[in-house]
Amino acid sequence: MTKRIDRKVQALYAGKPTLEGAGVRLKRVFAFAEAPRFDPFLLLDDFGSRDPADYVAGFPWHPHRGIETVTYMLHGTVAHGDSLGNSGEISDGQVQWMTAGSGIIHQEMPRRQPDYLRGFQLWVNLPAADKMMAPRYRDIRPGDIPVARTGDGVEVRVVAGRYGRMRGPVRDIVCDPEYLDVRLEAGREFRHPVKSGHTVFAFAFEGDGTCPADGTGLGGGTLAHFGDGDSVTLSAGRAGLRFLLVSGKPIGEPVAWRGPIVMNTEEELARAFAEYRNGTFIKK
């Protein structure tokens, strides 16, 4: 039997305070400058606060093309609406996986919370062959997300991909993603097979821990970008550890990116923004 090769941490990233939307204060973990190293992923935002003034301005109507956006709410509520006619709210434990494809216009407006709001948004690139695919919207309820509890202090919520025999509800995604929410009790270890050649990162948002393959420490709000290999191992420290483990197949294509639209060439970008201005952005 072939021995698995544990991935080592290539680099660590910490969220940078950023103002987005109509005035939302958030932490941007990686974005434009780092995106070539995270292919097919473009951006990861960690948003939320105990002060409603930091988030209630929200993200009013804006366009997307050429990407997918993945919003995962830990706590609190965000109201949404889009040009497909979808509307509603996502709240505790819920996931919204939106494929913008050829074009979608939407808004995301956090509701005032009595305690705090916390969630994440990940942007996933689409390859040239799929950038103009028909938009689609997936609203994944907490009860639809399988949860594995191993009995030894490990809990895994499977949004996309597989953990053991469990398969996440988000399927048929171009970049073949895995998206796991992993919680470890103090001193526990998590080892998971990943596909060789895929981009893999872990975002530790609660507690502390280490990567045994190289001894790298992870604290709350730190992202570890891994080198190649076919497994990832993380161990929890005294405070336990909770992290997102995300992987996907790199696209390896040119990226032309301006604001909420990501294409392959500057000409495609210019066309997208011209269509948005003249009212032909949404394709029937």
PAMAR-583842 format. One line per field, with one value per residue: residue number from 1; residue in three letters; x, y, z of N, C-alpha, C in turn. Coordinates in steps of 0.02 Angstrom, whole numbers, plus 50000, padded with zeros to 5 digits. Layout:
REM residues N
nr	(NUM:...)
rest	(Ala:...)
nxx	(X:...)
nyy	(Y:...)
nzz	(Z:...)
caxx	(X:...)
cayy	(Y:...)
cazz	(Z:...)
cxx	(X:...)
cyy	(Y:...)
czz	(Z:...)
//
This chain:
REM residues 284
nr	(1:2:3:4:5:6:7:8:9:10:11:12:13:14:15:16:17:18:19:20:21:22:23:24:25:26:27:28:29:30:31:32:33:34:35:36:37:38:39:40:41:42:43:44:45:46:47:48:49:50:51:52:53:54:55:56:57:58:59:60:61:62:63:64:65:66:67:68:69:70:71:72:73:74:75:76:77:78:79:80:81:82:83:84:85:86:87:88:89:90:91:92:93:94:95:96:97:98:99:100:101:102:103:104:105:106:107:108:109:110:111:112:113:114:115:116:117:118:119:120:121:122:123:124:125:126:127:128:129:130:131:132:133:134:135:136:137:138:139:140:141:142:143:144:145:146:147:148:149:150:151:152:153:154:155:156:157:158:159:160:161:162:163:164:165:166:167:168:169:170:171:172:173:174:175:176:177:178:179:180:181:182:183:184:185:186:187:188:189:190:191:192:193:194:195:196:197:198:199:200:201:202:203:204:205:206:207:208:209:210:211:212:213:214:215:216:217:218:219:220:221:222:223:224:225:226:227:228:229:230:231:232:233:234:235:236:237:238:239:240:241:242:243:244:245:246:247:248:249:250:251:252:253:254:255:256:257:258:259:260:261:262:263:264:265:266:267:268:269:270:271:272:273:274:275:276:277:278:279:280:281:282:283:284)
rest	(Met:Thr:Lys:Arg:Ile:Asp:Arg:Lys:Val:Gln:Ala:Leu:Tyr:Ala:Gly:Lys:Pro:Thr:Leu:Glu:Gly:Ala:Gly:Val:Arg:Leu:Lys:Arg:Val:Phe:Ala:Phe:Ala:Glu:Ala:Pro:Arg:Phe:Asp:Pro:Phe:Leu:Leu:Leu:Asp:Asp:Phe:Gly:Ser:Arg:Asp:Pro:Ala:Asp:Tyr:Val:Ala:Gly:Phe:Pro:Trp:His:Pro:His:Arg:Gly:Ile:Glu:Thr:Val:Thr:Tyr:Met:Leu:His:Gly:Thr:Val:Ala:His:Gly:Asp:Ser:Leu:Gly:Asn:Ser:Gly:Glu:Ile:Ser:Asp:Gly:Gln:Val:Gln:Trp:Met:Thr:Ala:Gly:Ser:Gly:Ile:Ile:His:Gln:Glu:Met:Pro:Arg:Arg:Gln:Pro:Asp:Tyr:Leu:Arg:Gly:Phe:Gln:Leu:Trp:Val:Asn:Leu:Pro:Ala:Ala:Asp:Lys:Met:Met:Ala:Pro:Arg:Tyr:Arg:Asp:Ile:Arg:Pro:Gly:Asp:Ile:Pro:Val:Ala:Arg:Thr:Gly:Asp:Gly:Val:Glu:Val:Arg:Val:Val:Ala:Gly:Arg:Tyr:Gly:Arg:Met:Arg:Gly:Pro:Val:Arg:Asp:Ile:Val:Cys:Asp:Pro:Glu:Tyr:Leu:Asp:Val:Arg:Leu:Glu:Ala:Gly:Arg:Glu:Phe:Arg:His:Pro:Val:Lys:Ser:Gly:His:Thr:Val:Phe:Ala:Phe:Ala:Phe:Glu:Gly:Asp:Gly:Thr:Cys:Pro:Ala:Asp:Gly:Thr:Gly:Leu:Gly:Gly:Gly:Thr:Leu:Ala:His:Phe:Gly:Asp:Gly:Asp:Ser:Val:Thr:Leu:Ser:Ala:Gly:Arg:Ala:Gly:Leu:Arg:Phe:Leu:Leu:Val:Ser:Gly:Lys:Pro:Ile:Gly:Glu:Pro:Val:Ala:Trp:Arg:Gly:Pro:Ile:Val:Met:Asn:Thr:Glu:Glu:Glu:Leu:Ala:Arg:Ala:Phe:Ala:Glu:Tyr:Arg:Asn:Gly:Thr:Phe:Ile:Lys:Lys)
nxx	(50042:50030:50115:50042:50073:50097:50042:50139:50146:50149:50136:50077:49931:49852:49697:49659:49603:49467:49363:49208:49073:48934:48994:49043:49134:49262:49370:49491:49556:49628:49657:49659:49803:49856:49790:49841:49915:49817:49732:49595:49535:49485:49463:49442:49337:49315:49185:49092:49034:49013:48958:48828:48843:48953:48915:48781:48757:48782:48785:48733:48636:48730:48835:48890:49000:49069:49114:49094:49009:49024:48939:48946:48861:48898:48838:48696:48601:48578:48498:48446:48436:48406:48435:48382:48266:48267:48248:48264:48323:48480:48546:48606:48723:48694:48718:48754:48773:48818:48816:48876:48905:48858:48805:48740:48640:48641:48597:48660:48615:48653:48564:48522:48590:48558:48665:48792:48864:48926:49018:49075:49141:49180:49261:49254:49339:49287:49322:49369:49285:49167:49129:49022:48912:48742:48672:48654:48579:48603:48534:48579:48519:48549:48511:48529:48662:48778:48841:48983:49026:49153:49170:49286:49316:49312:49229:49145:49077:49007:49007:49040:49113:49194:49190:49249:49120:49027:48948:48948:48811:48826:48857:48921:49005:49117:49255:49283:49268:49312:49239:49247:49194:49278:49290:49391:49421:49522:49689:49662:49677:49668:49662:49660:49626:49676:49664:49803:49893:49788:49735:49749:49688:49682:49579:49593:49481:49441:49511:49667:49810:49918:50015:50067:50156:50255:50266:50210:50121:49949:49835:49682:49596:49695:49761:49818:49912:49938:50074:50104:50040:49957:49876:49811:49854:49803:49823:49743:49764:49772:49656:49569:49517:49448:49413:49404:49422:49475:49476:49523:49521:49651:49637:49722:49725:49732:49691:49578:49527:49413:49342:49184:49183:49255:49354:49439:49510:49554:49472:49355:49317:49293:49184:49089:49066:49019:48900:48833:48812:48729:48617:48609:48666:48616:48583:48464)
nyy	(49940:50109:50238:50381:50553:50684:50849:50999:51161:51298:51436:51564:51660:51807:51887:52046:52205:52273:52380:52356:52338:52438:52493:52395:52323:52209:52062:52028:51886:51826:51886:51978:51997:51880:51780:51705:51603:51529:51472:51371:51472:51636:51735:51761:51808:51856:51894:51998:52051:52118:52240:52316:52425:52398:52315:52327:52409:52334:52244:52315:52305:52228:52172:52007:51907:51762:51690:51595:51619:51583:51580:51562:51551:51568:51623:51725:51827:51851:51940:51910:51940:51915:51929:51818:51798:51741:51753:51786:51729:51689:51599:51543:51415:51394:51381:51468:51438:51512:51518:51628:51633:51677:51797:51884:51985:52041:52064:52073:52083:52106:52070:52163:52105:52040:51997:51946:51943:51825:51758:51685:51721:51648:51660:51578:51538:51520:51415:51464:51398:51385:51507:51580:51506:51457:51550:51493:51449:51394:51348:51294:51210:51195:51067:50990:50968:50847:50782:50721:50635:50574:50519:50530:50661:50733:50827:50844:50945:50922:51009:51014:50889:50745:50654:50519:50404:50497:50619:50783:50903:50995:50979:50931:51037:51139:51153:51042:51042:51032:51061:51080:51095:51088:51032:51016:50941:50985:50934:50837:50753:50774:50693:50690:50630:50709:50768:50745:50877:50966:51128:51171:51233:51283:51368:51431:51474:51475:51445:51354:51273:51150:51105:50949:50899:50992:51069:51195:51327:51369:51499:51580:51646:51629:51578:51432:51391:51253:51151:51028:50858:50711:50708:50792:50845:50904:50964:50994:51124:51175:51250:51189:51172:51246:51243:51287:51175:51178:51133:51122:51100:51168:51295:51359:51463:51626:51771:51901:52031:52134:52218:52148:52059:51929:51880:51812:51894:52067:52125:52050:52087:52225:52216:52155:52253:52357:52300:52292:52426:52462:52385:52254:52151:52038:51879:51794)
nzz	(50000:49955:50037:50110:50071:50174:50162:50172:50250:50145:50152:50265:50297:50355:50395:50324:50376:50289:50191:50119:49996:50039:50144:50233:50361:50357:50359:50244:50184:50078:49911:49759:49740:49791:49725:49609:49670:49730:49637:49592:49667:49713:49809:49984:50112:50281:50375:50490:50654:50821:50825:50748:50663:50589:50487:50437:50326:50215:50056:49925:49769:49641:49504:49446:49351:49272:49382:49538:49691:49862:50007:50178:50323:50491:50604:50629:50511:50336:50213:50046:49869:49693:49513:49455:49516:49640:49816:49991:50151:50225:50359:50521:50500:50367:50188:50039:49875:49736:49563:49455:49318:49155:49195:49332:49440:49603:49778:49946:50107:50268:50418:50566:50716:50883:50954:50881:50714:50597:50465:50307:50145:49993:49837:49682:49537:49364:49225:49055:48964:49033:49082:49030:49061:49104:49237:49407:49564:49727:49877:50027:50160:50339:50387:50274:50261:50286:50440:50517:50660:50750:50874:50943:50972:50853:50731:50579:50456:50300:50163:50026:49920:49993:50148:50224:50208:50183:50080:50019:49994:49889:49724:49561:49522:49432:49469:49546:49693:49869:50025:50186:50355:50498:50663:50804:50960:51103:51084:50989:50829:50652:50502:50327:50164:50012:49843:49741:49666:49671:49730:49900:50053:50227:50336:50489:50605:50735:50896:50913:50838:50757:50611:50592:50495:50472:50584:50589:50666:50695:50719:50778:50642:50547:50391:50312:50175:50077:50015:49884:49889:49955:50066:50212:50374:50531:50696:50852:50975:51149:51158:51074:50900:50757:50587:50411:50281:50121:49951:49775:49595:49500:49371:49279:49183:49098:49196:49200:49292:49369:49498:49531:49426:49333:49204:49058:48973:48943:48847:48858:48986:48967:48880:48962:49062:48982:48936:49057:49084:48976:48991:48944:49010:49080:49023:48924)
caxx	(50000:50070:50111:50018:50120:50064:50060:50170:50122:50191:50132:50023:49900:49805:49650:49675:49542:49447:49296:49178:49002:48914:49028:49049:49201:49275:49440:49504:49610:49669:49619:49691:49876:49874:49748:49877:49937:49758:49693:49545:49501:49503:49455:49409:49321:49289:49146:49051:49052:48962:48931:48791:48867:49007:48892:48712:48755:48776:48811:48676:48636:48792:48838:48945:49006:49130:49136:49046:49019:49002:48929:48933:48845:48906:48788:48665:48558:48589:48444:48474:48390:48446:48401:48348:48203:48276:48251:48255:48374:48523:48563:48653:48739:48669:48766:48728:48823:48790:48856:48857:48908:48853:48790:48686:48643:48611:48614:48668:48605:48651:48514:48548:48587:48562:48730:48846:48858:48990:49014:49131:49125:49234:49249:49284:49342:49262:49365:49342:49231:49107:49115:48958:48860:48682:48677:48613:48580:48591:48524:48588:48498:48592:48492:48550:48734:48793:48890:49016:49054:49190:49171:49351:49328:49317:49165:49156:49018:49028:48969:49055:49164:49180:49227:49229:49066:48980:48958:48914:48754:48846:48889:48924:49039:49171:49323:49288:49289:49296:49228:49232:49199:49305:49298:49430:49431:49592:49734:49641:49709:49625:49699:49611:49656:49658:49688:49868:49888:49736:49750:49719:49704:49642:49570:49579:49445:49431:49559:49736:49833:49980:50021:50121:50204:50312:50265:50183:50066:49892:49793:49618:49600:49754:49752:49877:49911:49980:50107:50072:50038:49891:49838:49822:49845:49805:49812:49716:49799:49734:49591:49533:49529:49395:49439:49377:49470:49448:49521:49493:49566:49672:49615:49782:49711:49740:49637:49565:49483:49399:49284:49146:49182:49319:49354:49506:49544:49531:49418:49295:49299:49264:49118:49044:49046:48978:48834:48801:48791:48676:48559:48608:48711:48581:48568:48402)
cayy	(50000:50170:50283:50448:50608:50740:50915:51047:51229:51340:51506:51581:51725:51833:51933:52118:52245:52299:52408:52333:52352:52506:52513:52337:52310:52137:52044:51995:51838:51830:51916:51986:51988:51811:51733:51656:51545:51494:51448:51413:51516:51705:51781:51736:51861:51837:51953:51995:52096:52128:52307:52317:52478:52371:52271:52334:52443:52278:52243:52328:52273:52230:52116:51959:51864:51723:51661:51571:51645:51535:51614:51515:51588:51535:51649:51785:51821:51894:51939:51912:51940:51916:51938:51756:51796:51712:51799:51753:51742:51634:51610:51498:51351:51389:51395:51491:51428:51546:51518:51688:51616:51730:51860:51889:52045:52022:52102:52036:52134:52078:52094:52182:52050:52061:51978:51956:51914:51796:51715:51686:51717:51624:51666:51524:51555:51473:51413:51499:51359:51387:51573:51605:51456:51485:51560:51450:51469:51338:51367:51231:51216:51159:50997:50955:50960:50790:50795:50661:50639:50511:50494:50544:50733:50761:50838:50870:50961:50911:51052:50988:50838:50685:50637:50450:50385:50553:50663:50847:50916:51035:50934:50952:51101:51132:51148:50982:51068:51003:51115:51049:51133:51038:51053:50968:50954:50995:50878:50789:50759:50763:50678:50684:50626:50760:50749:50772:50927:51015:51181:51155:51278:51276:51432:51418:51533:51470:51403:51352:51207:51145:51058:50905:50885:51038:51105:51263:51342:51405:51532:51603:51694:51617:51531:51394:51369:51194:51126:50969:50797:50679:50710:50849:50830:50960:50945:51048:51142:51173:51283:51157:51203:51241:51270:51268:51142:51190:51113:51125:51087:51230:51306:51372:51508:51697:51801:51973:52039:52203:52219:52086:52021:51896:51848:51790:51947:52135:52138:52020:52129:52286:52199:52142:52316:52394:52269:52311:52496:52472:52346:52188:52107:51976:51841:51755)
cazz	(50000:49949:50095:50094:50082:50206:50136:50217:50241:50103:50174:50309:50282:50405:50366:50326:50380:50224:50187:50057:49988:50054:50205:50278:50386:50357:50352:50180:50198:50018:49856:49694:49739:49809:49688:49567:49710:49756:49581:49559:49714:49699:49866:50045:50160:50346:50392:50550:50709:50873:50815:50684:50619:50548:50433:50413:50261:50170:49987:49880:49703:49603:49456:49443:49291:49266:49445:49586:49759:49913:50071:50233:50384:50555:50651:50605:50452:50279:50163:49979:49812:49632:49449:49437:49553:49706:49872:50055:50201:50246:50429:50555:50471:50299:50135:49975:49822:49678:49502:49416:49248:49106:49228:49382:49481:49667:49838:50009:50158:50335:50466:50632:50763:50953:50982:50832:50647:50575:50407:50260:50074:49950:49765:49644:49466:49314:49164:48997:48932:49075:49109:49007:49074:49133:49309:49450:49634:49772:49947:50064:50230:50386:50391:50214:50264:50331:50494:50543:50727:50754:50942:50975:50974:50786:50699:50512:50415:50231:50117:49959:49923:50034:50209:50235:50163:50175:50022:50029:49949:49832:49677:49491:49518:49383:49497:49587:49758:49935:50072:50250:50417:50544:50733:50842:51031:51123:51078:50938:50764:50594:50440:50274:50097:49963:49777:49722:49614:49686:49778:49965:50109:50288:50370:50560:50629:50808:50932:50890:50822:50719:50555:50613:50442:50475:50648:50583:50711:50667:50768:50753:50588:50505:50336:50291:50106:50078:49955:49856:49927:49948:50129:50257:50445:50577:50766:50893:51036:51211:51150:51020:50836:50706:50525:50346:50237:50054:49896:49709:49538:49467:49303:49240:49127:49114:49235:49193:49350:49392:49542:49539:49364:49320:49139:49038:48937:48954:48800:48888:49042:48941:48853:49019:49095:48934:48938:49120:49077:48927:49008:48910:49049:49095:48962:48929)
cxx	(50044:50059:50089:50071:50082:50088:50090:50143:50172:50193:50072:49997:49853:49760:49670:49609:49528:49376:49267:49104:48987:48945:49032:49122:49211:49351:49448:49566:49656:49625:49665:49765:49896:49840:49786:49900:49879:49713:49663:49510:49529:49506:49422:49400:49293:49252:49105:49078:48997:48929:48895:48815:48922:48980:48823:48706:48753:48807:48751:48687:48701:48796:48896:48943:49071:49153:49078:49061:48988:48999:48909:48922:48856:48851:48761:48629:48577:48531:48474:48417:48433:48402:48369:48279:48207:48277:48239:48310:48416:48546:48605:48661:48719:48722:48728:48784:48793:48838:48833:48857:48905:48833:48731:48695:48608:48629:48617:48667:48600:48598:48549:48537:48591:48629:48786:48827:48926:48978:49075:49103:49187:49214:49288:49282:49310:49310:49330:49282:49165:49089:49047:48903:48799:48691:48633:48626:48563:48589:48525:48573:48543:48576:48511:48625:48750:48848:48917:49045:49087:49191:49236:49368:49336:49246:49177:49089:49041:48983:48978:49112:49143:49220:49203:49177:49016:48999:48916:48859:48771:48886:48888:48953:49103:49239:49333:49308:49275:49291:49203:49240:49217:49314:49335:49431:49505:49631:49717:49674:49661:49671:49650:49645:49631:49690:49755:49859:49834:49762:49713:49738:49658:49640:49548:49546:49427:49486:49629:49756:49898:49970:50079:50174:50265:50314:50238:50123:50012:49852:49728:49627:49660:49739:49818:49866:49961:50014:50074:50080:49969:49854:49856:49809:49850:49789:49789:49760:49753:49664:49547:49547:49468:49420:49398:49434:49440:49500:49484:49545:49585:49649:49675:49772:49724:49679:49635:49511:49476:49335:49250:49144:49252:49314:49426:49546:49515:49472:49352:49270:49263:49194:49068:49020:49004:48906:48796:48774:48731:48616:48554:48650:48679:48560:48506:48414)
cyy	(50063:50215:50353:50501:50667:50806:50959:51117:51269:51411:51514:51651:51743:51884:52006:52157:52280:52327:52389:52351:52425:52531:52457:52328:52235:52126:52003:51951:51831:51857:51922:51970:51915:51759:51685:51595:51503:51467:51378:51463:51587:51748:51744:51794:51829:51898:51943:52039:52094:52196:52309:52371:52454:52333:52287:52371:52392:52287:52252:52298:52284:52168:52068:51923:51825:51687:51627:51603:51596:51572:51563:51555:51544:51557:51716:51773:51873:51885:51946:51916:51942:51920:51875:51751:51763:51767:51760:51772:51679:51650:51552:51431:51342:51410:51417:51483:51455:51544:51577:51673:51676:51797:51856:51955:52027:52072:52056:52086:52101:52110:52112:52124:52075:52044:51990:51923:51885:51750:51723:51689:51700:51635:51612:51543:51501:51473:51446:51464:51364:51457:51601:51552:51490:51493:51510:51467:51408:51363:51303:51242:51176:51084:50956:50942:50903:50808:50728:50676:50573:50481:50504:50618:50766:50767:50871:50882:50961:50951:51027:50938:50781:50685:50567:50430:50441:50596:50727:50858:50957:50992:50964:51023:51092:51119:51088:51000:51020:51061:51083:51099:51083:51068:50998:50988:50957:50930:50827:50804:50740:50750:50661:50679:50682:50740:50784:50820:50979:51068:51165:51209:51263:51345:51418:51479:51530:51426:51408:51281:51208:51098:51012:50892:50931:51079:51175:51272:51382:51435:51554:51656:51687:51565:51498:51371:51312:51182:51062:50908:50766:50672:50773:50826:50894:50935:51006:51060:51140:51203:51247:51195:51193:51276:51248:51235:51144:51167:51117:51116:51153:51234:51318:51415:51581:51724:51876:51990:52114:52201:52151:52042:51994:51859:51827:51845:52015:52153:52110:52060:52192:52273:52189:52207:52360:52366:52287:52382:52502:52425:52278:52136:52039:51941:51797:51684)
czz	(50000:50010:50073:50112:50111:50176:50191:50201:50200:50128:50220:50291:50339:50373:50376:50329:50313:50228:50119:50054:50000:50119:50256:50297:50391:50355:50288:50189:50138:49962:49795:49693:49750:49764:49643:49606:49734:49700:49597:49605:49706:49762:49923:50093:50224:50372:50455:50605:50761:50867:50748:50636:50572:50487:50403:50346:50204:50101:49939:49811:49665:49558:49472:49376:49295:49328:49481:49653:49808:49980:50123:50296:50446:50603:50624:50539:50399:50231:50094:49928:49749:49570:49423:49470:49620:49759:49936:50103:50211:50317:50455:50520:50399:50248:50072:49923:49758:49619:49459:49341:49203:49135:49275:49419:49547:49721:49898:50066:50228:50379:50532:50681:50836:50985:50932:50766:50629:50516:50362:50189:50035:49877:49729:49570:49424:49255:49106:48966:48970:49100:49088:49015:49106:49208:49347:49523:49677:49844:49988:50137:50276:50389:50330:50213:50311:50381:50519:50612:50742:50824:50978:50971:50907:50757:50632:50478:50342:50184:50045:49966:49968:50098:50229:50184:50150:50116:50032:49978:49888:49784:49607:49483:49477:49415:49543:49659:49816:49983:50136:50307:50472:50613:50771:50916:51046:51117:51025:50871:50708:50534:50386:50206:50052:49897:49762:49664:49625:49735:49843:50015:50168:50321:50441:50589:50702:50837:50903:50876:50783:50659:50571:50559:50444:50539:50646:50629:50675:50724:50736:50700:50543:50452:50318:50219:50100:50011:49933:49901:49920:50014:50167:50328:50485:50647:50806:50955:51096:51205:51099:50955:50791:50644:50465:50308:50166:50002:49830:49655:49505:49395:49256:49178:49147:49151:49222:49243:49366:49434:49546:49477:49349:49254:49122:49003:48955:48908:48828:48947:49017:48914:48910:49051:49047:48934:49002:49116:49030:48936:48975:48947:49062:49031:48973:48906)
//
